[in-house]
Amino acid sequence: MIELTRLNGQRFVLNAEQIRTVEETPDTLITLLSGDRLVVKEKAAQVVRLVIDYGRALRRLVPLD
């Protein structure tokens, strides 16, 4: 899960595994696997960094045999 900010300033948590695409148009638009779209204050590069950090955190939880 990653924490993001709506354009109205409201913070929310998004399941990063549901993201299909992230684009700047110029606002950052996140399209989910369901087809839903979210506009957030964070830049696309910030969203990508949060998703990468989230994935790395998950991999640390899984023991490698």
N, CA, C and O atoms as a GROMACS GRO file, in nm:
protein
  260
    1MET      N    1   0.084  -0.117   0.000
    1MET     CA    2   0.000   0.000   0.000
    1MET      C    3   0.089   0.124   0.000
    1MET      O    4   0.192   0.129   0.068
    2ILE      N    5   0.047   0.224  -0.077
    2ILE     CA    6   0.122   0.350  -0.081
    2ILE      C    7   0.027   0.464  -0.046
    2ILE      O    8  -0.093   0.459  -0.077
    3GLU      N    9   0.080   0.566   0.019
    3GLU     CA   10   0.000   0.681   0.060
    3GLU      C   11   0.017   0.793  -0.043
    3GLU      O   12   0.129   0.829  -0.080
    4LEU      N   13  -0.096   0.847  -0.090
    4LEU     CA   14  -0.097   0.951  -0.192
    4LEU      C   15  -0.189   1.065  -0.149
    4LEU      O   16  -0.257   1.056  -0.046
    5THR      N   17  -0.192   1.172  -0.228
    5THR     CA   18  -0.272   1.290  -0.196
    5THR      C   19  -0.362   1.326  -0.314
    5THR      O   20  -0.314   1.344  -0.426
    6ARG      N   21  -0.492   1.337  -0.289
    6ARG     CA   22  -0.584   1.384  -0.392
    6ARG      C   23  -0.561   1.534  -0.416
    6ARG      O   24  -0.496   1.599  -0.334
    7LEU      N   25  -0.612   1.586  -0.524
    7LEU     CA   26  -0.593   1.728  -0.555
    7LEU      C   27  -0.652   1.820  -0.448
    7LEU      O   28  -0.607   1.934  -0.432
    8ASN      N   29  -0.754   1.771  -0.374
    8ASN     CA   30  -0.816   1.852  -0.269
    8ASN      C   31  -0.738   1.846  -0.137
    8ASN      O   32  -0.780   1.903  -0.037
    9GLY      N   33  -0.623   1.775  -0.137
    9GLY     CA   34  -0.540   1.765  -0.017
    9GLY      C   35  -0.568   1.645   0.069
    9GLY      O   36  -0.494   1.620   0.165
   10GLN      N   37  -0.671   1.570   0.040
   10GLN     CA   38  -0.706   1.452   0.120
   10GLN      C   39  -0.606   1.339   0.093
   10GLN      O   40  -0.580   1.303  -0.021
   11ARG      N   41  -0.549   1.285   0.202
   11ARG     CA   42  -0.456   1.173   0.191
   11ARG      C   43  -0.536   1.043   0.185
   11ARG      O   44  -0.641   1.031   0.247
   12PHE      N   45  -0.485   0.945   0.109
   12PHE     CA   46  -0.548   0.813   0.102
   12PHE      C   47  -0.440   0.709   0.075
   12PHE      O   48  -0.328   0.742   0.036
   13VAL      N   49  -0.477   0.583   0.095
   13VAL     CA   50  -0.385   0.472   0.074
   13VAL      C   51  -0.436   0.390  -0.043
   13VAL      O   52  -0.554   0.358  -0.051
   14LEU      N   53  -0.344   0.356  -0.134
   14LEU     CA   54  -0.379   0.283  -0.256
   14LEU      C   55  -0.301   0.152  -0.260
   14LEU      O   56  -0.182   0.148  -0.228
   15ASN      N   57  -0.368   0.046  -0.301
   15ASN     CA   58  -0.302  -0.082  -0.321
   15ASN      C   59  -0.217  -0.070  -0.448
   15ASN      O   60  -0.271  -0.067  -0.559
   16ALA      N   61  -0.086  -0.064  -0.431
   16ALA     CA   62   0.006  -0.043  -0.543
   16ALA      C   63  -0.002  -0.155  -0.647
   16ALA      O   64   0.034  -0.134  -0.763
   17GLU      N   65  -0.047  -0.272  -0.607
   17GLU     CA   66  -0.054  -0.384  -0.700
   17GLU      C   67  -0.171  -0.371  -0.799
   17GLU      O   68  -0.182  -0.450  -0.893
   18GLN      N   69  -0.257  -0.273  -0.777
   18GLN     CA   70  -0.372  -0.252  -0.865
   18GLN      C   71  -0.347  -0.147  -0.972
   18GLN      O   72  -0.435  -0.117  -1.052
   19ILE      N   73  -0.226  -0.090  -0.973
   19ILE     CA   74  -0.195   0.017  -1.070
   19ILE      C   75  -0.162  -0.044  -1.206
   19ILE      O   76  -0.079  -0.134  -1.217
   20ARG      N   77  -0.228   0.007  -1.308
   20ARG     CA   78  -0.199  -0.033  -1.446
   20ARG      C   79  -0.101   0.066  -1.509
   20ARG      O   80   0.002   0.026  -1.563
   21THR      N   81  -0.134   0.197  -1.503
   21THR     CA   82  -0.046   0.298  -1.561
   21THR      C   83  -0.042   0.422  -1.473
   21THR      O   84  -0.134   0.449  -1.396
   22VAL      N   85   0.069   0.498  -1.488
   22VAL     CA   86   0.084   0.628  -1.423
   22VAL      C   87   0.133   0.723  -1.531
   22VAL      O   88   0.231   0.695  -1.600
   23GLU      N   89   0.064   0.837  -1.545
   23GLU     CA   90   0.105   0.933  -1.648
   23GLU      C   91   0.082   1.075  -1.597
   23GLU      O   92  -0.002   1.098  -1.510
   24GLU      N   93   0.156   1.170  -1.653
   24GLU     CA   94   0.138   1.311  -1.621
   24GLU      C   95   0.074   1.379  -1.741
   24GLU      O   96   0.125   1.371  -1.852
   25THR      N   97  -0.040   1.448  -1.716
   25THR     CA   98  -0.116   1.505  -1.828
   25THR      C   99  -0.166   1.647  -1.807
   25THR      O  100  -0.275   1.668  -1.861
   26PRO      N  101  -0.115   1.747  -1.743
   26PRO     CA  102   0.005   1.754  -1.662
   26PRO      C  103  -0.013   1.701  -1.521
   26PRO      O  104   0.085   1.669  -1.455
   27ASP      N  105  -0.141   1.689  -1.473
   27ASP     CA  106  -0.161   1.627  -1.341
   27ASP      C  107  -0.128   1.479  -1.352
   27ASP      O  108  -0.133   1.421  -1.460
   28THR      N  109  -0.093   1.420  -1.239
   28THR     CA  110  -0.060   1.278  -1.240
   28THR      C  111  -0.189   1.196  -1.237
   28THR      O  112  -0.270   1.209  -1.145
   29LEU      N  113  -0.205   1.114  -1.337
   29LEU     CA  114  -0.324   1.031  -1.353
   29LEU      C  115  -0.283   0.885  -1.336
   29LEU      O  116  -0.196   0.834  -1.407
   30ILE      N  117  -0.348   0.818  -1.240
   30ILE     CA  118  -0.322   0.676  -1.215
   30ILE      C  119  -0.443   0.599  -1.264
   30ILE      O  120  -0.556   0.625  -1.223
   31THR      N  121  -0.419   0.503  -1.352
   31THR     CA  122  -0.526   0.414  -1.399
   31THR      C  123  -0.507   0.279  -1.332
   31THR      O  124  -0.398   0.222  -1.333
   32LEU      N  125  -0.615   0.229  -1.273
   32LEU     CA  126  -0.611   0.101  -1.203
   32LEU      C  127  -0.651  -0.013  -1.296
   32LEU      O  128  -0.707   0.010  -1.403
   33LEU      N  129  -0.623  -0.135  -1.254
   33LEU     CA  130  -0.660  -0.253  -1.332
   33LEU      C  131  -0.810  -0.258  -1.358
   33LEU      O  132  -0.855  -0.311  -1.460
   34SER      N  133  -0.889  -0.203  -1.265
   34SER     CA  134  -1.035  -0.202  -1.280
   34SER      C  135  -1.082  -0.101  -1.384
   34SER      O  136  -1.199  -0.103  -1.424
   35GLY      N  137  -0.991  -0.012  -1.427
   35GLY     CA  138  -1.029   0.094  -1.519
   35GLY      C  139  -1.056   0.226  -1.449
   35GLY      O  140  -1.066   0.330  -1.515
   36ASP      N  141  -1.069   0.224  -1.316
   36ASP     CA  142  -1.087   0.347  -1.240
   36ASP      C  143  -0.964   0.435  -1.256
   36ASP      O  144  -0.853   0.386  -1.273
   37ARG      N  145  -0.988   0.567  -1.250
   37ARG     CA  146  -0.877   0.661  -1.265
   37ARG      C  147  -0.873   0.753  -1.144
   37ARG      O  148  -0.977   0.795  -1.092
   38LEU      N  149  -0.752   0.785  -1.098
   38LEU     CA  150  -0.731   0.874  -0.985
   38LEU      C  151  -0.634   0.983  -1.026
   38LEU      O  152  -0.537   0.956  -1.096
   39VAL      N  153  -0.661   1.106  -0.983
   39VAL     CA  154  -0.568   1.216  -1.006
   39VAL      C  155  -0.508   1.252  -0.872
   39VAL      O  156  -0.579   1.273  -0.774
   40VAL      N  157  -0.375   1.259  -0.867
   40VAL     CA  158  -0.305   1.285  -0.741
   40VAL      C  159  -0.208   1.400  -0.756
   40VAL      O  160  -0.168   1.436  -0.867
   41LYS      N  161  -0.168   1.458  -0.642
   41LYS     CA  162  -0.074   1.570  -0.640
   41LYS      C  163   0.069   1.528  -0.670
   41LYS      O  164   0.145   1.605  -0.728
   42GLU      N  165   0.106   1.406  -0.631
   42GLU     CA  166   0.242   1.360  -0.650
   42GLU      C  167   0.277   1.351  -0.798
   42GLU      O  168   0.191   1.321  -0.880
   43LYS      N  169   0.401   1.377  -0.830
   43LYS     CA  170   0.450   1.360  -0.967
   43LYS      C  171   0.458   1.211  -0.999
   43LYS      O  172   0.466   1.128  -0.909
   44ALA      N  173   0.455   1.178  -1.128
   44ALA     CA  174   0.461   1.037  -1.170
   44ALA      C  175   0.586   0.968  -1.116
   44ALA      O  176   0.579   0.854  -1.070
   45ALA      N  177   0.700   1.037  -1.120
   45ALA     CA  178   0.824   0.977  -1.070
   45ALA      C  179   0.815   0.944  -0.921
   45ALA      O  180   0.871   0.844  -0.877
   46GLN      N  181   0.744   1.027  -0.844
   46GLN     CA  182   0.726   0.999  -0.702
   46GLN      C  183   0.640   0.875  -0.681
   46GLN      O  184   0.669   0.792  -0.595
   47VAL      N  185   0.535   0.863  -0.760
   47VAL     CA  186   0.446   0.746  -0.750
   47VAL      C  187   0.525   0.620  -0.785
   47VAL      O  188   0.514   0.519  -0.715
   48VAL      N  189   0.603   0.625  -0.890
   48VAL     CA  190   0.684   0.509  -0.930
   48VAL      C  191   0.780   0.472  -0.818
   48VAL      O  192   0.795   0.354  -0.786
   49ARG      N  193   0.845   0.571  -0.757
   49ARG     CA  194   0.938   0.544  -0.646
   49ARG      C  195   0.866   0.478  -0.529
   49ARG      O  196   0.919   0.384  -0.469
   50LEU      N  197   0.746   0.526  -0.496
   50LEU     CA  198   0.669   0.465  -0.387
   50LEU      C  199   0.634   0.320  -0.418
   50LEU      O  200   0.641   0.234  -0.330
   51VAL      N  201   0.597   0.292  -0.542
   51VAL     CA  202   0.563   0.155  -0.582
   51VAL      C  203   0.686   0.065  -0.575
   51VAL      O  204   0.678  -0.049  -0.528
   52ILE      N  205   0.801   0.114  -0.620
   52ILE     CA  206   0.925   0.037  -0.613
   52ILE      C  207   0.961   0.008  -0.468
   52ILE      O  208   0.996  -0.105  -0.434
   53ASP      N  209   0.954   0.110  -0.383
   53ASP     CA  210   0.985   0.091  -0.240
   53ASP      C  211   0.889  -0.009  -0.175
   53ASP      O  212   0.930  -0.090  -0.092
   54TYR      N  213   0.762  -0.002  -0.214
   54TYR     CA  214   0.662  -0.097  -0.163
   54TYR      C  215   0.700  -0.240  -0.202
   54TYR      O  216   0.697  -0.330  -0.119
   55GLY      N  217   0.735  -0.261  -0.329
   55GLY     CA  218   0.775  -0.394  -0.377
   55GLY      C  219   0.898  -0.446  -0.306
   55GLY      O  220   0.906  -0.564  -0.271
   56ARG      N  221   0.995  -0.359  -0.284
   56ARG     CA  222   1.116  -0.400  -0.212
   56ARG      C  223   1.084  -0.439  -0.068
   56ARG      O  224   1.139  -0.536  -0.016
   57ALA      N  225   0.996  -0.364  -0.004
   57ALA     CA  226   0.957  -0.396   0.133
   57ALA      C  227   0.889  -0.533   0.140
   57ALA      O  228   0.913  -0.610   0.233
   58LEU      N  229   0.805  -0.563   0.041
   58LEU     CA  230   0.739  -0.694   0.037
   58LEU      C  231   0.840  -0.807   0.021
   58LEU      O  232   0.831  -0.910   0.087
   59ARG      N  233   0.937  -0.787  -0.067
   59ARG     CA  234   1.037  -0.892  -0.089
   59ARG      C  235   1.122  -0.918   0.034
   59ARG      O  236   1.169  -1.030   0.054
   60ARG      N  237   1.144  -0.816   0.117
   60ARG     CA  238   1.219  -0.836   0.241
   60ARG      C  239   1.144  -0.925   0.339
   60ARG      O  240   1.204  -0.990   0.424
   61LEU      N  241   1.012  -0.929   0.327
   61LEU     CA  242   0.929  -1.010   0.417
   61LEU      C  243   0.927  -1.157   0.379
   61LEU      O  244   0.892  -1.241   0.462
   62VAL      N  245   0.963  -1.189   0.256
   62VAL     CA  246   0.956  -1.326   0.206
   62VAL      C  247   1.097  -1.388   0.215
   62VAL      O  248   1.190  -1.340   0.150
   63PRO      N  249   1.110  -1.495   0.296
   63PRO     CA  250   1.242  -1.558   0.306
   63PRO      C  251   1.280  -1.628   0.175
   63PRO      O  252   1.198  -1.697   0.114
   64LEU      N  253   1.402  -1.611   0.135
   64LEU     CA  254   1.454  -1.680   0.016
   64LEU      C  255   1.522  -1.808   0.059
   64LEU      O  256   1.623  -1.804   0.128
   65ASP      N  257   1.467  -1.922   0.019
   65ASP     CA  258   1.523  -2.052   0.061
   65ASP      C  259   1.644  -2.089  -0.018
   65ASP      O  260   1.702  -2.195   0.005
   0.00000   0.00000   0.00000
